[in-house]
Amino acid sequence: MFKNLLLPLLILLPLTAQAGLLGLDSQVKGEYDMDSDSSTVTSQVGKTIGLYGFSISADVDFDVMEFAYDGMDFKAEYDLLEMNSTSVYVSSGLDTNWGRENITLGFEFKF
């Protein structure tokens, strides 16, 4: 189970470091579902442009274990408080068939 997560992470870590050097945002997330005994490793690479508390980001999603493209995500976010701790956002995306994903309105509190 953990071998399935470890190998893709070891392969992906140098790639995310190079994305950071290029000015891109990167994220790797591994999850294990105890109910279905399945694990996933996903990755996102994208770009965020921000100005005066408002930011726009676009990310490309990958399923690392299946080596598959999962679509794109777009997000517009506004920071309500200084220090980027509280924000409101609207997000959506495109799936692998270029169909629009659900539009999501939300807020985020980071601490």
C-alpha positions, 0 to 999 in steps of 0.5 A, a space after each residue: 500500500 505505502 509502496 504504491 504511494 512512495 515510488 510516484 512521490 520520489 519520481 515527482 519531487 524533482 519535477 516539482 522543484 524544477 517547476 518552482 524554479 520556473 515560477 510555477 506553483 506545484 502541489 503533490 497530494 497523496 491520499 489513502 481511502 481506508 473504506 475502499 482500500 485505495 490510494 491516490 497520488 495527484 499533482 497540480 502545476 500552474 501559475 498564480 498571478 496576484 495584485 492587491 489581495 486579488 489573485 487568479 490561478 490556473 492549474 493542470 491536474 495529473 493522476 500520478 499513479 495512472 500517469 493520466 491528465 485529469 483536467 484543468 482548474 481555474 480560481 479567482 480569489 480575494 484576500 479579506 484580511 492581511 497576511 492571506 489568512 482569510 479569503 473568498 473565491 470562485 473556482 471551476 475547471 475543465 475535465 478531460 473532455 473539455 467539459 466545464 466542471 461545477 462552479 464553486 463559491 467558497 471561503 478559506 481560512 488558513 492558520 
